Amino acid sequence: MTSQEQSQVTNEILQGSLLKLMFKLSIPSILGILMLSLNSFIDALFAGQLIGENALAGISLALPLIGVVNGFTLVIAVGSASILSRAIGSGDVKTQSKIFGNLTIVVIIVSFIITIIGYKFSKQLILFMGGSGEVSSAGTEYFQVYILGSVFSMLSGAYSQLIRAEGKARLDMIFSWIFVFVNIVLNYIFTKFLHWGVRGIAFATIIAMFIHAVVSFIYFICGKATIPVNYKKLVLEMSLLPNILLVGISELLYPLMELVQSFVVYKSISSYGIGKDIALFGATSQLNSFVYIPLLGFSQALQPIIGMNYGYGNYGRLKRAYLTFAIIATILFILVLLPLQISPKIFLNLLLPNVNFTNNDLLNFRIFTALTPLWPVAIFGNTLFQFIGKGQVVVFVILLRSILLYIPMVLLLSRYFGVTGIYYGIFIADVLFIVFTFILIFMELKYFNVRHTKKLNQ
């Protein structure tokens, strides 16, 4: 990309119409995340449709562990992307030139450590998540293959974050589509014709991520990226690590807390329910994650807008950007909520076609998805704090939600209401979390008003 083209992208983010910018960046981001998020959904779909209920349950137990792997990726990637977008906004070319090489080296080092530990303790980790019998075997097989290829999944995820931080959501979408196409084709071949079972599903994902990582790497080293890259100087920049960790640590903490929460939930289901209830919660979680893809797309589109405008000192526009995204996303998710509440059985049958759902099962699904329209406020709040360099705020609210709200509520209500109490506990915890997050966001936006006024008076 030429300096003139980059200047045009930067000026649009700093000065262009927020509404137009929102949809210009969000639509390709949503489509890109849709493709990448289809990874776990496709895995669950092939497992449930072509292998069986135990395969789906096993993969469901492995997904929180994979979420931790992704969390390590996002520590590096989101921290780097936050620094990059602020550096672009402030015109700091020296910092921009260090980002790619540092990110690549750190990801390779971390993935090597994760692979050794994850593979060695794979069986124990799946048992820890609540697996037993055939479910445990399926989960272990899937996780072992995935963890061996973790370097490719981590590199592909990290490169995607950098591309989006440049404001090139459309390009990231194209790369994501390549990944998903390969994953679908290989999943079908490995499960339908070669009968490799859950191992085949994991192999398909890893091969697709390898291709995604290679394509992204070529894009950067060929000089097409916004940031200056010299593949001969891929070095570790120690000066960047503190800021990367400060911003990105919340991205690791989130899947770690999700892992702990999943452990509590699945153990509770094992105590108060049956095997079908584990598969049902896994299917519900997968569908919920799939529904949230547009929200994540909006969030990723918001990242460079917040980072660049904060780096530029454009606080008034930063506030308007957050409010514009939050209001429109909330309206859209009200529309998304309606079919989920009206016809939950249709959606659950996509992943569990041979299961007879009781009225209580459908009630649990409705409880789990009821807060869908309120999540944009909280998710965009996390984006706001991360990309102005206040990752410690996100760390605080994640710990608050998991340790003080989610886990106690699930344990307490499941004792009195069984499996349904788990869903009620999650609902109450999330209501309190969203309210508290809204208060923090309100205080930060008020502070932006003060800084904006001071800047105008200078």
BELGI-V991696 format. One line per field, one symbol per residue. phi: phi as a letter, one per 30 degrees, with the letter a starting at -180 (. if undefined). psi: psi as a letter, one per 20 degrees, with the letter a starting at -180 (. if undefined). A space follows every 50 residues. Layout:
# BELGI-V991696
phi = ???
psi = ???
This chain:
# BELGI-V991696
phi = .dddddddddddddbddddddedddddddddddeddddedddeddddddc clddddddddddddddddedddededddeddddddddddciddddedcdd ddddddddddddddddddddcedddddddjdaidddddddedddddddcd ddddddddddddddddjcddddddddddededddddedddcdcchdiddd dddedddddeddddddddedddidddddbbddbdbdcdddeedddedded dddeddddddddeddddddddcbbedddddddddddddddddeedddddd ddedddddddddicdddedddedddddddddddddddeddddbddedddd cbdcccddddddddddddcdcedcdeeddddddeddccicddddedddde dddccddedddddddcbidddddddddddddddddddedddedddddded dddddddd
psi = prhgghhggghghhirphgghghghgghgghghgghhifhggghghghhi grhhgggghhhhghghhgghghghgggggghggghhhghiknhgggiigg gggggggggghgggggggghkgghghhhijqqchgggghggghggghhkh hhhggghghgggghhijmhgghgghhhgghggggghggghgggilibhgh ggggggghhgggggggggggijjirgqppoiilnqpnhhhgghghggihh hhhghghhggghggghhgghhibahhhghghggggghghghjghghgggh hhghgggghghikmhghgghgghggggghgghighhhghhhgmhhgghih hmhjpoprhhghggghghjhjgiihhggghgggghgjjjlhhgggghghg ggghfggggggghhhhjbghhghhggggghghggggghgggghghhhhgg hggghhi.
